[in-house]
Amino acid sequence: MGVFLAIMGIAVVGYLLVKGYSPHAVLLVVGLLLIAAAQLLGTGTVPLKQGTGLAPFDWFAFLRQSFSGTLSGVGLMIMAIGGFVAYMDKIGASEVLVDLAVKPLKIFRFNPHLAAAAFMPLGQALFVAIPSAAGLGLLLMASVFPVLRRLGVSRLSAAAVISCCTALGIGPASATTATAAENSGMDMVSFFVQYQLPITIPLSLICAVTLYFINVWGDRKAPKEPEHIEKATGAKAPGIYALLPILPLLLLVVFSELFQPFGRPIVLDTTTAMFLSFGVALIFEGIRHRNFKALMASVKEFWSGMAEMFKTVVTLIIAAELFAQGLIALGFLDALVQGSIGLGMGWIGIAALLVLLILLTSVLMGSGNASFFAFGPLAPGIAQQFGLPAVKLVLPMNLAASIGRTASPVSGVLIAVSELAEVKPFELAKRNALPMLIVAVSMFVLHLVQ
């Protein structure tokens, strides 16, 4: 009965999300209902450090416990990331970095689609430093899109390249990476360097090659477009500002267990690196404008970015945690493991099942964060029952979330990019679908042989 209710809960969540309901509210309400059902059936209890003495009160006490635990850890880190990204956009540093990255495209004028494909790995590298998919997409539409159009790439192909640059959400500045590293029981830098990077580099190349042939084929079939008149925009901030968006990444790598430049242990956490980099950016802005009042006023952009991440991402993590706890309490986790063992699937089969689940959920919801935050917490418990390190399940689930989002016509990045490119979101999603499917299958195969 418990497993049936868990499956019903997943179905209800999927249906409501497809209908456009808020994922935060849906996961929260359904999660509370699943926990209540588990208590009525006697299959599970709320994992509170200290209960209230009354079951209904325990549900909301667990919500309070989730808020306090998340905000003091990964939540604060994600909010700091959001604040830093917002400030980089405010001062024009992100635009300078993108503008600098576009310049190498000029050497590929003889083959426009080759120029577009060549930008893919570079765009993926930019996504590590600028981890907002919609934000990076808009920046690239203002800088890369006009260049590709002048080279002769169609609107749809150029939009496909730009949106696919956000297909692999990795790096210490990524919210899903933060959660994935925590679920794997690892620090962010180790997870990024040892697991994400080795698989992402070949996947970026696979994506570039696949999209090259699909775009060439698609543009040959499409009717000829009118002459393109877009003009590239120039960066207004000084060139040195290109260093600022990648400063947290540099600090985290240099001051990690991988390097010890001063001969003694100095380990920098992600939250501190974000605040430190923000301080450096303030110094740059102070020297640039020499207006102390305006400098102090600009700080509110950092707080606004933090608030935005709390509103959109942190609350989603907490709601997803409640939903996952409801599934666990109803015995869904144990049933999933035992069922896969009974079918002879083993850990590879269940990993494929979880990856497929996240891919489909990301496509339907248009959010990689929502799908990964909903099902990611299940991975450590499943891995433990198979005697595996959690990263064996967490990593492919982590990457599948952003891959699925890139083929979703309702994702923020596809909607934003398609609007500026003057193409339909569904057409862009169709163009991305086959490359993302190939990348997803390649990712899973590469992960098995890692």
C-alpha positions, -999 to +999 in steps of 0.1 A: +000+000+000+028+024+009+046+019-024+014+024-043+008+057-025+044+067-033+039+060-070+007+079-069+025+108-053+051+108-080+024+107-107+005+136-090+037+157-089+044+150-125+009+158-136+007+191-116+042+202-129+032+195-165+001+216-159+023+245-148+019+244-110+047+258-089+072+230-082+080+245-048+044+242-036+037+209-053+067+191-038+060+206-004+023+198-002+027+163-017+057+156+005+036+165+037+008+143+025+031+113+019+047+117+053+012+119+069+002+087+049+033+069+061+025+077+097-011+066+094+001+033+078+029+029+103+056+025+077+077+054+087+082+084+110+094+119+106+132+120+112+131+147+138+160+153+163+133+162+189+096+155+183+068+177+193+047+150+209+019+153+183+022+138+148+007+167+127+030+191+145+060+169+137+054+174+100+059+212+103+087+208+129+106+187+102+100+216+078+116+240+103+144+216+108+150+213+071+151+251+068+176+256+096+198+228+084+198+238+048+203+275+055+233+270+077+250+248+051+244+243+014+216+269+014+240+297+024+265+285-001+239+286-029+227+320-019+263+334-018+267+320-054+236+337-065+247+370-050+281+368-066+266+360-101+241+388-098+269+413-089+291+401-118+262+408-141+256+442-125+292+454-130+296+440-165+322+414-156+302+385-171+298+404-203+336+410-206+343+374-200+319+363-227+332+390-251+367+377-246+357+341-253+340+350-286+371+364-303+386+330-313+355+324-335+369+347-362+394+320-373+365+297-384+350+321-409+355+296-438+330+272-421+302+288-401+289+256-385+324+246-376+327+279-358+295+272-339+307+237-330+341+250-319+324+274-295+306+246-277+334+235-253+343+271-247+307+279-239+306+249-215+337+263-198+319+297-194+290+279-178+313+267-150+321+304-142+286+317-150+263+290-136+229+305-145+216+288-176+192+316-185+218+342-176+246+328-197+221+321-225+211+358-226+248+369-225+257+347-254+226+359-273+240+394-270+275+385-280+279+351-297+246+350-316+253+381-338+287+367-346+273+333-357+246+350-377+271+372-396+292+341-403+261+325-419+246+302-392+208+301-392+188+315-363+177+281-351+212+266-353+228+295-335+202+293-308+207+255-305+245+260-300+240+287-273+214+267-254+235+235-255+264+254-239+243+250-207+238+212-211+262+201-184+257+219-151+290+214-134+315+234-113+318+246-077+295+275-085+266+253-095+237+247-071+232+211-083+269+204-079+267+217-043+239+193-036+255+164-055+288+168-037+269+168-003+249+137-013+282+120-023+298+129+010+326+148-008+339+184-009+329+205-039+364+208-055+371+170-053+338+162-068+343+187-096+379+178-104+379+141-099+345+132-112+327+160-132+357+172-153+369+139-166+335+130-180+324+165-190+354+171-214+346+142-237+309+149-234+314+185-246+332+173-277+305+147-284+278+173-280+297+197-304+302+170-331+266+158-329+252+193-330+275+202-360+260+175-382+224+181-370+227+218-377+242+213-411+215+189-420+188+211-405+199+242-423+201+224-457+164+215-453+152+248-440+143+277-463+169+304-469+167+331-442+169+369-450+201+387-446+212+391-410+218+426-397+225+419-360+255+437-346+277+424-318+277+444-286+309+456-270+318+452-234+318+484-213+338+472-183+376+470-184+391+439-198+406+429-164+371+423-152+371+390-172+390+376-143+364+383-117+337+356-126+364+329-126+381+341-094+361+319-071+370+288-092+406+298-092+406+303-054+389+270-047+413+251-069+445+268-056+435+266-019+423+230-019+437+197-010+451+194-045+475+223-040+493+238-010+511+269-024+522+281+011+534+247+024+508+246+051+471+234+050+449+263+037+415+250+026+389+275+013+352+266+013+329+277-015+309+302+005+340+319+018+354+320-018+323+337-030+324+364-003+361+369-008+357+373-046+328+397-039+352+418-018+378+418-046+351+429-070+341+458-047+378+470-047+378+468-086+346+489-087+359+514-062+390+520-082+370+521-115+343+546-104+358+563-074+324+570-060+320+556-024+283+562-022+275+545-054+298+516-045+279+511-012+246+512-031+258+485-055+261+461-026+224+456-026+227+438-059+246+411-041+218+408-014+192+408-041+209+379-058+211+360-026+174+366-020+166+354-055+184+321-049+166+316-016+133+322-033+139+299-063+166+273-054+169+270-016+132+267-010+131+241-038+158+221-021+138+221+011+105+212-005+123+184-025+139+171+007+104+168+022+091+150-008+120+126-009+115+119+028+078+111+021+089+086-005+114+070+019+089+068+047+064+049+025+090+023+016+095+035-020+133+034-017+134-002-003+109-013-029+130+002-057+161-015-046+145-049-039+126-047-072+157-041-092+175-069-075+146-092-081+147-083-118+184-089-119+191-053-127+218-047-102+231-012-095+236-004-132+200-011-140+187+010-111+212+038-121+198+038-156+163+039-142+171+069-120+188+087-148+158+081-171+135+094-144+155+126-140+158+131-177+121+128-183+113+150-152+136+177-164+121+178-198+086+180-184+094+205-157+119+226-176+141+226-145+171+205-138+173+217-102+138+206-094+142+171-108+176+165-092+166+180-058+135+157-059+153+124-066+190+131-058+185+125-020+174+089-028+208+080-043+230+077-011+205+052+005+203+031-027+240+031-032+246+020+004+223-010-001+244-020-031+276-014-012+287+013-036+300+048-030+272+073-034+289+091-063+283+061-085+246+070-086+248+107-078+271+118-107+250+105-136+218+118-120+235+152-115+244+155-152+211+140-164+192+169-148+208+196-169+209+175-200+171+170-198+165+207-192+183+216-224+157+196-244+127+211-226+105+237-245+094+250-211+129+256-196+139+292-188+170+291-210+152+278-241+123+302-237+147+332-233+170+321-261+142+313-286+125+346-278+156+366-288+164+343-317+128+347-330+123+309-332+097+288-314+107+271-282+093+238-294+114+240-326+145+247-305+137+218-282+133+195-312+167+206-326+183+199-292+166+166-285+188+142-305+221+158-294+209+156-257+198+120-261+233+111-275+250+130-248+229+113-221+236+078-234+273+087-239+274+101-203+261+069-189+284+046-208+315+068-200+305+067-163+303+029-163+339+027-176+353+055-155 
